[in-house]
């Protein structure tokens, strides 16, 4: 039954969601934390902090469990917050990609009729959300860097601005790629599974 496929307790039911959380929230959240820290402190100060941190005696480091746990919570929370803030980016990207109005219904239909195909599309959706968060995070970091560039000496902040700009452009290109692939996958799978016939039958 449809409900059983979505709420099952086997590996197949929770692995896609686990990968979704890692790809769409933890990975971009971690990258954004590091990028914002470098943009605020500056490349030079960040390097000095890193060198001092790496040369500290082992006894002065906090517990690995605490570091990993705190990093996990902060990355996940930041990923959730930025996911909400990046909603306009997704809406604009969907409009530019000309995604059909019944996309969500087709997506749910595919997940219910063919769970393996639905899982692959969910992975594309997670990658899409990851790029949205990265676009927003890199853009904020770029603004911070440009504001601070006047009061900094040397060219490290200028180089950081260039790197961030390239990262933003790359993320935009990746977002378009994932949306197009996701849209095509949903349309093709829904057709193969008889979405139009199911919709006309009114079941």
Secondary structure, DSSP 8 states (H G I E B T S, - for coil): -HHHHHH--SHHHHHHHHHHHIIIIIIHHHHHHHHHHHHHH-HHHHHHHHHHHHTS-GGGS--HHHHHHHHHHHHHHHHHHHHHHTHHHHHHHHHHTT--TTHHHHHHHHHHH-HHHHHHHHHHHHHHHHHHHHHHHHHHHHHHHHHHGGG--SSHHHHHHHHHHHHHHHHHHHHHHHHHHHHHHHHHHHHHTTHHHHHHHT-
